[in-house]
């Protein structure tokens, strides 16, 4: 993995559901909070149980989300990530370790914002914070509903 400050624009943030409808000025401010990290195919982006706290946004490439299984070396596939996908967002607000593994399926670039920087920005921008929190609640609720459905299907089959 390599890290660098990105001289590019925040254009990709327009494709991120978390920032849907935000003004270019706000997107530029959010972009400047973070840095771009590059990962090669097969590299670990985050590891389950690792100290969390950062918001990750996929700029390009693809990654896979998985959980460690009960047996050594076993992993359970959860999701694919691509341009505009966000991950690590729960740990920004609950300060818990990352709850899953994210591994690059192909070379990818990820915009990483330190959670503390993101929270400070939100405190200074309450209108933006309201929009972000409404979107986060919707995203997390959707994930929880899918998880509940998956568990209910397992119980009854």
ChimeraX attribute file (.defattr): number of C-alpha atoms within 10 A of each C-alpha:
attribute: neighborCount
match mode: 1-to-1
recipient: residues
	/A:1	11
	/A:2	9
	/A:3	14
	/A:4	11
	/A:5	11
	/A:6	14
	/A:7	9
	/A:8	9
	/A:9	11
	/A:10	19
	/A:11	13
	/A:12	17
	/A:13	24
	/A:14	16
	/A:15	14
	/A:16	17
	/A:17	15
	/A:18	21
	/A:19	19
	/A:20	14
	/A:21	12
	/A:22	14
	/A:23	11
	/A:24	13
	/A:25	10
	/A:26	14
	/A:27	19
	/A:28	14
	/A:29	12
	/A:30	18
	/A:31	21
	/A:32	15
	/A:33	15
	/A:34	23
	/A:35	17
	/A:36	22
	/A:37	20
	/A:38	20
	/A:39	22
	/A:40	17
	/A:41	15
	/A:42	14
	/A:43	17
	/A:44	16
	/A:45	20
	/A:46	21
	/A:47	19
	/A:48	16
	/A:49	13
	/A:50	13
	/A:51	14
	/A:52	23
	/A:53	22
	/A:54	24
	/A:55	23
	/A:56	24
	/A:57	26
	/A:58	24
	/A:59	24
	/A:60	19
	/A:61	19
	/A:62	19
	/A:63	27
	/A:64	19
	/A:65	23
	/A:66	20
	/A:67	16
	/A:68	17
	/A:69	11
	/A:70	9
	/A:71	7
	/A:72	7
	/A:73	7
	/A:74	11
	/A:75	14
	/A:76	13
	/A:77	14
	/A:78	12
	/A:79	10
	/A:80	15
	/A:81	20
	/A:82	17
	/A:83	19
	/A:84	21
	/A:85	20
	/A:86	19
	/A:87	19
	/A:88	21
	/A:89	20
	/A:90	19
	/A:91	18
	/A:92	21
	/A:93	16
	/A:94	10
	/A:95	14
	/A:96	14
	/A:97	17
	/A:98	22
	/A:99	20
	/A:100	20
	/A:101	22
	/A:102	25
	/A:103	22
	/A:104	23
	/A:105	20
	/A:106	16
	/A:107	15
	/A:108	22
	/A:109	22
	/A:110	25
	/A:111	26
	/A:112	21
	/A:113	22
	/A:114	16
	/A:115	23
	/A:116	14
	/A:117	15
	/A:118	19
	/A:119	14
	/A:120	10
	/A:121	16
	/A:122	17
	/A:123	11
	/A:124	10
	/A:125	12
	/A:126	11
	/A:127	10
	/A:128	17
	/A:129	16
	/A:130	12
	/A:131	15
	/A:132	18
	/A:133	13
	/A:134	12
	/A:135	16
	/A:136	17
	/A:137	11
	/A:138	13
	/A:139	13
	/A:140	13
	/A:141	12
	/A:142	12
	/A:143	12
	/A:144	12
	/A:145	11
	/A:146	12
	/A:147	12
	/A:148	12
	/A:149	12
	/A:150	11
	/A:151	11
	/A:152	11
	/A:153	10
	/A:154	9
	/A:155	8
	/A:156	6
	/A:157	5
